[in-house]
Amino acid sequence: MTESLTFADSISINADPATVYRTVADVTRTGEWSPVCRECWWDDGDGPRLGAWFTGRNVTPDREWQTRSQVIVADEGRAFGWSVGPGRVNWTYSMQETEEGTRLTESWEFLPAGQEFFAEKYGARATEEIAARAESARTGIPETLAAIKQVIERP
Protein backbone atom coordinates (compact mmCIF):
# COMPACT_ATOMS: atom_id res chain seq x y z
CA MET A 1 0.00 0.00 0.00
CA THR A 2 2.49 2.58 -1.16
CA GLU A 3 0.32 4.41 -3.69
CA SER A 4 -2.73 6.57 -3.21
CA LEU A 5 -6.03 5.47 -4.68
CA THR A 6 -7.66 8.35 -6.54
CA PHE A 7 -10.80 9.30 -8.38
CA ALA A 8 -12.09 12.61 -9.72
CA ASP A 9 -15.02 13.82 -11.77
CA SER A 10 -16.27 17.22 -12.95
CA ILE A 11 -19.49 19.03 -13.76
CA SER A 12 -20.38 22.39 -15.30
CA ILE A 13 -22.31 24.76 -13.08
CA ASN A 14 -24.05 27.92 -14.23
CA ALA A 15 -22.51 30.17 -11.56
CA ASP A 16 -19.28 32.05 -11.05
CA PRO A 17 -16.36 30.35 -9.24
CA ALA A 18 -16.76 32.56 -6.16
CA THR A 19 -20.36 31.39 -5.68
CA VAL A 20 -19.40 27.75 -6.19
CA TYR A 21 -16.50 28.13 -3.75
CA ARG A 22 -18.68 29.72 -1.04
CA THR A 23 -21.14 26.86 -1.38
CA VAL A 24 -18.71 23.93 -1.16
CA ALA A 25 -16.53 25.62 1.47
CA ASP A 26 -19.53 25.85 3.79
CA VAL A 27 -19.15 22.34 5.19
CA THR A 28 -22.26 22.85 7.32
CA ARG A 29 -24.23 22.43 4.05
CA THR A 30 -22.61 19.11 3.06
CA GLY A 31 -25.70 17.13 4.06
CA GLU A 32 -27.59 18.89 1.25
CA TRP A 33 -25.58 17.05 -1.42
CA SER A 34 -23.54 14.17 -0.02
CA PRO A 35 -24.95 10.64 -0.30
CA VAL A 36 -23.00 9.60 2.85
CA CYS A 37 -22.19 12.68 4.94
CA ARG A 38 -25.36 13.82 6.68
CA GLU A 39 -23.91 16.84 8.48
CA CYS A 40 -20.71 18.67 9.36
CA TRP A 41 -19.92 21.29 11.95
CA TRP A 42 -16.93 23.52 12.49
CA ASP A 43 -15.01 23.54 15.74
CA ASP A 44 -16.20 26.45 17.88
CA GLY A 45 -15.56 29.74 16.13
CA ASP A 46 -13.94 28.19 13.07
CA GLY A 47 -14.81 28.38 9.41
CA PRO A 48 -13.46 27.72 5.92
CA ARG A 49 -9.82 28.69 6.41
CA LEU A 50 -6.56 26.83 6.02
CA GLY A 51 -5.93 24.71 9.12
CA ALA A 52 -9.53 24.83 10.40
CA TRP A 53 -11.05 21.68 11.93
CA PHE A 54 -14.51 20.21 11.59
CA THR A 55 -16.42 17.02 12.38
CA GLY A 56 -18.60 15.09 9.95
CA ARG A 57 -21.35 12.58 10.64
CA ASN A 58 -21.67 9.86 8.00
CA VAL A 59 -24.46 7.34 7.54
CA THR A 60 -24.74 4.27 5.30
CA PRO A 61 -27.21 1.40 5.48
CA ASP A 62 -24.54 -0.60 7.39
CA ARG A 63 -23.26 1.91 9.89
CA GLU A 64 -22.93 5.45 11.24
CA TRP A 65 -19.66 7.17 12.19
CA GLN A 66 -17.98 10.51 12.72
CA THR A 67 -14.76 11.82 11.22
CA ARG A 68 -12.39 14.64 12.13
CA SER A 69 -11.05 16.69 9.24
CA GLN A 70 -8.67 19.59 8.75
CA VAL A 71 -8.82 22.08 5.89
CA ILE A 72 -5.72 21.66 3.69
CA VAL A 73 -6.57 24.13 0.92
CA ALA A 74 -8.73 27.24 1.06
CA ASP A 75 -8.02 29.27 -2.08
CA GLU A 76 -11.16 31.34 -2.59
CA GLY A 77 -12.74 30.83 -5.99
CA ARG A 78 -10.17 28.17 -6.93
CA ALA A 79 -10.02 25.22 -4.51
CA PHE A 80 -11.25 24.00 -1.15
CA GLY A 81 -10.23 20.73 0.43
CA TRP A 82 -9.73 18.80 3.65
CA SER A 83 -7.93 15.79 5.00
CA VAL A 84 -9.86 13.18 6.97
CA GLY A 85 -7.95 11.72 9.85
CA PRO A 86 -6.05 13.87 8.91
CA GLY A 87 -3.66 12.16 6.55
CA ARG A 88 -5.94 9.26 5.60
CA VAL A 89 -8.20 10.58 2.85
CA ASN A 90 -8.11 13.93 1.04
CA TRP A 91 -11.19 15.48 -0.55
CA THR A 92 -10.81 18.55 -2.79
CA TYR A 93 -13.13 20.73 -4.82
CA SER A 94 -11.44 22.69 -7.62
CA MET A 95 -13.12 25.45 -9.59
CA GLN A 96 -12.21 26.58 -13.09
CA GLU A 97 -13.96 29.52 -14.73
CA THR A 98 -15.61 28.71 -18.06
CA GLU A 99 -17.77 30.64 -20.55
CA GLU A 100 -20.84 28.97 -19.02
CA GLY A 101 -19.80 29.56 -15.40
CA THR A 102 -17.63 27.10 -13.48
CA ARG A 103 -16.23 23.65 -14.04
CA LEU A 104 -16.31 22.04 -10.58
CA THR A 105 -14.07 19.02 -10.01
CA GLU A 106 -14.31 16.83 -6.93
CA SER A 107 -11.22 14.72 -6.17
CA TRP A 108 -10.76 11.85 -3.74
CA GLU A 109 -7.38 10.52 -2.64
CA PHE A 110 -7.16 7.51 -0.31
CA LEU A 111 -3.65 7.98 1.03
CA PRO A 112 -1.24 5.15 1.94
CA ALA A 113 -1.61 6.04 5.64
CA GLY A 114 -5.38 5.61 5.32
CA GLN A 115 -4.96 2.25 3.65
CA GLU A 116 -2.58 1.16 6.40
CA PHE A 117 -5.14 2.31 8.98
CA PHE A 118 -7.70 0.06 7.25
CA ALA A 119 -5.24 -2.84 7.26
CA GLU A 120 -4.87 -2.48 11.03
CA LYS A 121 -8.58 -1.91 11.65
CA TYR A 122 -10.03 -4.57 9.35
CA GLY A 123 -7.24 -7.16 9.14
CA ALA A 124 -8.10 -9.84 6.57
CA ARG A 125 -11.11 -7.77 5.40
CA ALA A 126 -8.98 -4.68 4.64
CA THR A 127 -8.76 -5.26 0.89
CA GLU A 128 -12.53 -5.67 0.69
CA GLU A 129 -13.15 -2.55 2.81
CA ILE A 130 -10.69 -0.46 0.76
CA ALA A 131 -12.34 -1.61 -2.48
CA ALA A 132 -15.73 -0.65 -1.06
CA ARG A 133 -14.49 2.87 -0.26
CA ALA A 134 -13.06 3.23 -3.77
CA GLU A 135 -16.37 2.13 -5.28
CA SER A 136 -18.21 4.55 -3.00
CA ALA A 137 -16.04 7.40 -4.34
CA ARG A 138 -16.64 6.33 -7.96
CA THR A 139 -20.41 6.33 -7.50
CA GLY A 140 -20.74 9.05 -4.87
CA ILE A 141 -18.70 11.81 -6.51
CA PRO A 142 -20.89 12.09 -9.65
CA GLU A 143 -23.98 11.99 -7.43
CA THR A 144 -22.54 14.69 -5.17
CA LEU A 145 -21.57 16.94 -8.08
CA ALA A 146 -25.05 16.65 -9.62
CA ALA A 147 -26.62 17.57 -6.27
CA ILE A 148 -24.27 20.57 -5.80
CA LYS A 149 -25.19 21.77 -9.29
CA GLN A 150 -28.87 21.50 -8.41
CA VAL A 151 -28.41 23.35 -5.11
CA ILE A 152 -26.50 26.21 -6.75
CA GLU A 153 -28.64 26.54 -9.88
CA ARG A 154 -32.09 26.22 -8.33
CA PRO A 155 -34.09 29.46 -8.36
PyMOL commands that set and color helices and strands:
alter all, ss='L'
color gray80, all
select helices_A, chain A and resi 17-25+27-32+112-153
alter helices_A, ss='H'
color red, helices_A
select strands_A, chain A and resi 5-13+37-42+53-59+64-75+79-84+89-97+102-110
alter strands_A, ss='S'
color yellow, strands_A
deselect
rebuild
show_as cartoon
